[in-house]
């Protein structure tokens, strides 16, 4: 379905970064790009969408060349059969819910509007303006509009591609779980190939069939979520992502207050371990877990 072999120089907070990626994505797969901020994930999504171009390389989708630096091919976004959802929704503030979704449909496809609104749970909200919607409702509108754009390409005989740039990260946990269910149902309903950027490992496991872990501009691991994230478990190691909430000194050690998922834990750290840490940093904590106790 998708072949990406591209290179691009990026400016990062720590200096220049060379994005150099080779990946193949199967048709109808749900794929996640995972990794730290600034690794190049969103840039890769933007290059797929045609909003940015590689310095060199090839992007081919369903046998159609979307970009080829040697042949000087660079299809504009409107000629690429895809829908794109950003984290900030990017809705037209002066258009109603129905008008926002209908904007992506051609005249011959307007009969699909009612179905898209129903599938996205927006029928009762179709006359509202974005300013009168909650965050979750705005996200539904953005998804429905992206699906409308994808549907246009599918009707034209092209393979539907949906790109998602951390679409649910700004929502609370319960709403995020609900929209994950709806997103997965829509992915299956329309036979999409979906590429998503996410930092949420639980979300990756729930939605994805394949994960590409990107660090410093390169794919360092790929495979199923289990193969990518659970390899260390086989060795009796438990590794968790945590956000630093507070750092305080007690006698000769430091106490780190960490947010792990929805839980706050405290661990002891040495001075050399906290020297470069700041509140708000995301870190990995690792422990041996040979005989964990499980409670339901």
C-alpha positions as CSV (number, residue, x, y, z in Angstrom):
1,X,0.0,0.0,0.0
2,X,2.6,2.6,1.1
3,X,6.3,2.8,0.4
4,X,8.3,5.6,2.0
5,X,12.0,6.0,1.4
6,X,12.9,9.6,2.1
7,X,15.4,12.0,3.7
8,X,14.9,15.4,5.1
9,X,17.0,17.8,7.3
10,X,15.1,19.1,10.3
11,X,15.8,21.9,12.7
12,X,15.4,20.6,16.3
13,X,15.8,22.1,19.8
14,X,19.1,20.4,20.1
15,X,20.4,21.3,16.6
16,X,20.1,19.8,13.2
17,X,18.4,16.4,12.7
18,X,18.5,14.2,9.7
19,X,15.2,12.3,9.1
20,X,16.1,9.2,7.1
21,X,13.2,6.7,6.9
22,X,12.4,3.6,5.0
23,X,9.1,1.8,5.7
24,X,6.4,-0.3,4.0
25,X,2.8,-0.3,5.2
26,X,0.2,-2.9,4.2
27,X,-3.2,-2.1,2.9
28,X,-6.0,-1.9,5.6
29,X,-3.4,-1.8,8.4
30,X,-3.7,0.5,11.4
31,X,-0.1,1.7,12.0
32,X,1.3,3.9,14.7
33,X,4.4,6.2,14.6
34,X,5.7,6.2,18.2
35,X,8.6,8.0,19.8
36,X,9.7,11.1,21.6
37,X,8.8,14.6,20.6
38,X,11.0,16.1,17.9
39,X,11.9,12.7,16.4
40,X,10.3,13.5,13.1
41,X,6.9,11.7,13.4
42,X,4.7,14.6,12.6
43,X,7.0,15.7,9.8
44,X,6.7,12.2,8.2
45,X,2.9,12.5,8.4
46,X,3.0,16.0,6.8
47,X,5.2,14.6,4.0
48,X,2.7,11.9,3.3
49,X,-0.1,14.5,3.2
50,X,1.9,16.7,0.8
51,X,2.0,19.6,3.3
52,X,5.8,19.2,3.4
53,X,8.3,17.6,1.0
54,X,11.4,15.4,1.6
55,X,14.7,16.7,0.5
56,X,15.1,13.5,-1.5
57,X,13.5,10.1,-1.9
58,X,10.2,8.5,-2.9
59,X,6.7,8.2,-1.5
60,X,4.4,5.7,-3.3
61,X,0.8,4.9,-2.3
62,X,-1.2,2.1,-3.9
63,X,1.1,2.1,-7.0
64,X,0.8,5.8,-7.5
65,X,3.9,8.0,-7.1
66,X,3.1,10.9,-4.8
67,X,6.7,12.2,-4.5
68,X,9.9,11.4,-6.4
69,X,12.8,13.8,-6.1
70,X,14.7,12.3,-9.1
71,X,11.6,12.5,-11.4
72,X,10.5,15.9,-10.0
73,X,7.1,14.6,-9.0
74,X,5.3,16.2,-6.0
75,X,1.5,15.8,-6.0
76,X,-0.2,18.6,-4.1
77,X,-2.4,17.7,-1.1
78,X,-5.7,18.0,-3.0
79,X,-4.5,15.3,-5.5
80,X,-3.7,12.8,-2.7
81,X,-6.5,10.5,-1.6
82,X,-6.4,10.9,2.1
83,X,-7.9,12.5,5.2
84,X,-5.9,14.3,7.8
85,X,-6.8,15.0,11.5
86,X,-4.7,17.4,13.6
87,X,-4.6,17.6,17.3
88,X,-6.1,21.1,17.2
89,X,-9.2,20.0,15.0
90,X,-8.7,22.9,12.5
91,X,-12.5,23.3,12.0
92,X,-14.0,26.2,10.1
93,X,-15.5,28.4,12.9
94,X,-18.1,30.0,10.8
95,X,-19.5,26.7,9.4
96,X,-21.9,24.4,11.2
97,X,-21.0,20.8,12.0
98,X,-22.8,19.6,8.9
99,X,-21.2,22.2,6.7
100,X,-17.7,21.4,8.1
101,X,-18.2,17.7,7.1
102,X,-19.9,18.5,3.8
103,X,-17.0,20.7,2.8
104,X,-14.9,17.6,2.1
105,X,-17.6,16.0,-0.1
106,X,-18.1,16.6,-3.8
107,X,-21.6,17.5,-5.1
108,X,-22.2,13.9,-6.2
109,X,-21.4,12.7,-2.7
110,X,-23.7,15.0,-0.6
111,X,-26.1,12.0,0.0
112,X,-23.3,10.5,2.1
113,X,-23.5,13.4,4.6
114,X,-26.3,12.0,6.8
115,X,-24.5,8.6,7.0
116,X,-21.2,10.2,8.1
117,X,-23.0,12.3,10.7
118,X,-24.8,9.3,12.1
119,X,-21.7,7.1,12.2
120,X,-19.8,9.8,14.0
121,X,-22.6,10.5,16.5
122,X,-23.1,14.0,15.2
123,X,-26.7,14.0,13.8
124,X,-28.2,15.9,16.7
125,X,-25.3,18.4,16.6
126,X,-25.3,19.1,12.9
127,X,-26.6,22.7,13.2
128,X,-24.2,23.8,15.9
129,X,-21.1,26.0,15.3
130,X,-17.7,24.7,16.6
131,X,-17.7,27.3,19.4
132,X,-20.7,25.5,20.9
133,X,-19.1,22.1,20.9
134,X,-17.0,20.2,23.6
135,X,-13.5,19.0,22.8
136,X,-14.8,15.5,22.2
137,X,-17.5,16.7,19.8
138,X,-15.0,18.9,17.9
139,X,-12.8,15.8,17.5
140,X,-15.7,13.8,16.1
141,X,-16.3,16.6,13.5
142,X,-12.7,16.6,12.5
143,X,-12.7,12.8,12.1
144,X,-16.0,12.9,10.1
145,X,-14.6,15.5,7.8
146,X,-11.4,13.5,7.3
147,X,-13.6,10.4,6.5
148,X,-15.5,12.5,4.0
149,X,-12.3,13.4,2.3
150,X,-11.2,9.7,2.4
151,X,-14.6,8.6,1.1
152,X,-14.2,10.9,-1.9
153,X,-11.0,9.1,-2.9
154,X,-12.5,5.7,-2.3
155,X,-15.4,6.4,-4.6
156,X,-13.0,7.4,-7.3
157,X,-11.4,4.0,-7.0
158,X,-8.4,5.0,-4.9
159,X,-7.3,3.3,-1.7
160,X,-8.5,5.3,1.4
161,X,-5.8,6.6,3.6
162,X,-6.4,8.3,7.0
163,X,-3.6,10.2,8.8
164,X,-4.0,11.1,12.5
165,X,-1.6,13.4,14.3
166,X,-2.1,12.7,18.0
167,X,-5.9,13.2,17.5
168,X,-7.0,12.2,21.0
169,X,-4.2,13.4,23.3
170,X,-6.0,16.5,24.5
171,X,-9.0,14.6,25.7
172,X,-9.7,13.1,29.2
173,X,-9.1,9.4,29.7
174,X,-12.8,8.2,29.5
175,X,-13.6,10.3,26.4
176,X,-10.3,9.1,24.8
177,X,-11.2,5.5,25.3
178,X,-14.7,6.1,23.9
179,X,-13.3,7.8,20.7
180,X,-10.7,5.0,20.3
181,X,-13.6,2.5,20.1
182,X,-15.3,4.7,17.5
183,X,-12.1,5.3,15.5
184,X,-11.4,1.6,15.3
185,X,-15.0,0.9,14.2
186,X,-14.8,3.5,11.4
187,X,-11.4,2.2,10.3
188,X,-13.0,-1.2,9.8
189,X,-16.2,0.1,8.4
190,X,-14.5,2.0,5.6
191,X,-11.6,-0.4,5.0
192,X,-9.1,2.3,5.7
193,X,-5.3,2.3,5.9
194,X,-4.6,4.4,8.9
195,X,-1.3,6.0,10.1
196,X,-1.4,7.6,13.5
197,X,1.1,9.5,15.6
198,X,0.7,8.7,19.3
199,X,2.6,8.8,22.6
200,X,0.1,6.6,24.4
201,X,1.2,3.0,24.7
202,X,-2.3,1.8,25.8
203,X,-3.7,3.5,22.7
204,X,-1.1,1.8,20.5
205,X,-2.0,-1.6,21.8
206,X,-5.7,-1.1,21.4
207,X,-5.7,0.3,17.9
208,X,-2.5,-0.7,16.1
209,X,-1.4,-3.8,14.1
210,X,2.1,-2.4,13.5
211,X,4.3,0.1,15.3
212,X,7.3,2.1,14.0
213,X,9.4,3.5,16.8
214,X,11.2,6.6,15.6
215,X,14.1,8.2,17.5
216,X,16.5,10.9,16.2
217,X,15.0,10.7,12.7
218,X,15.3,7.0,12.2
219,X,13.1,3.9,12.7
220,X,14.9,1.9,15.4
221,X,12.2,-0.8,15.9
222,X,9.1,-2.0,14.1
223,X,6.6,-4.8,14.5
224,X,3.4,-5.6,16.4
225,X,2.9,-3.7,19.6
226,X,3.7,-6.9,21.6
227,X,6.9,-7.5,19.7
228,X,8.0,-3.8,20.1
229,X,7.1,-3.1,23.7
230,X,7.1,-6.5,25.5
231,X,10.5,-7.9,24.6
232,X,12.0,-6.8,27.9
233,X,9.1,-8.5,29.8
234,X,10.5,-11.9,28.7
235,X,13.6,-11.1,30.7
236,X,11.6,-10.3,33.8
237,X,12.0,-6.5,33.3
238,X,9.2,-4.0,33.7
239,X,9.7,-0.6,32.0
240,X,7.2,2.2,32.3
241,X,7.0,5.8,31.0
242,X,6.6,8.4,33.7
243,X,6.2,12.2,33.9
244,X,8.2,14.0,36.6
245,X,5.9,16.0,38.8
246,X,8.3,17.1,41.5
247,X,11.9,16.7,42.7
248,X,12.9,17.1,46.3
249,X,16.0,16.4,48.3
250,X,15.9,14.4,51.6
251,X,19.2,13.9,53.4
252,X,21.6,12.4,50.8
253,X,19.1,11.2,48.3
254,X,16.4,12.7,46.1
255,X,12.7,11.8,45.9
256,X,11.0,11.9,42.5
257,X,7.2,12.2,42.4
258,X,6.2,10.6,39.1
259,X,2.9,10.2,37.2
260,X,2.7,6.7,35.8
261,X,-0.5,6.4,33.8
262,X,-3.1,7.8,36.2
263,X,-1.1,7.0,39.3
264,X,1.4,9.0,41.3
265,X,4.4,7.1,42.7
266,X,7.6,8.2,44.5
267,X,11.0,6.7,43.9
268,X,14.5,7.3,45.4
269,X,17.2,8.7,43.0
270,X,20.8,9.6,43.4
271,X,22.2,13.1,42.7
272,X,23.7,12.1,39.3
273,X,20.3,10.7,38.2
274,X,18.5,14.0,38.8
275,X,21.1,16.5,37.6
276,X,19.6,16.9,34.2
277,X,15.9,16.3,35.1
278,X,13.3,19.0,35.1
279,X,9.7,19.0,36.3
280,X,7.6,18.0,33.2
281,X,10.2,15.7,31.7
282,X,9.2,12.2,30.6
283,X,11.4,9.4,31.7
284,X,11.6,5.6,31.6
285,X,11.7,3.7,34.9
286,X,12.7,0.0,35.0
287,X,12.3,-2.7,37.6
288,X,12.6,-6.4,37.9
289,X,9.2,-8.1,37.9
290,X,9.7,-11.9,38.2
291,X,6.6,-12.7,40.2
292,X,4.2,-9.7,40.0
293,X,0.8,-10.0,41.8
294,X,-2.2,-9.2,39.7
295,X,-5.5,-7.8,41.2
296,X,-8.7,-7.3,39.4
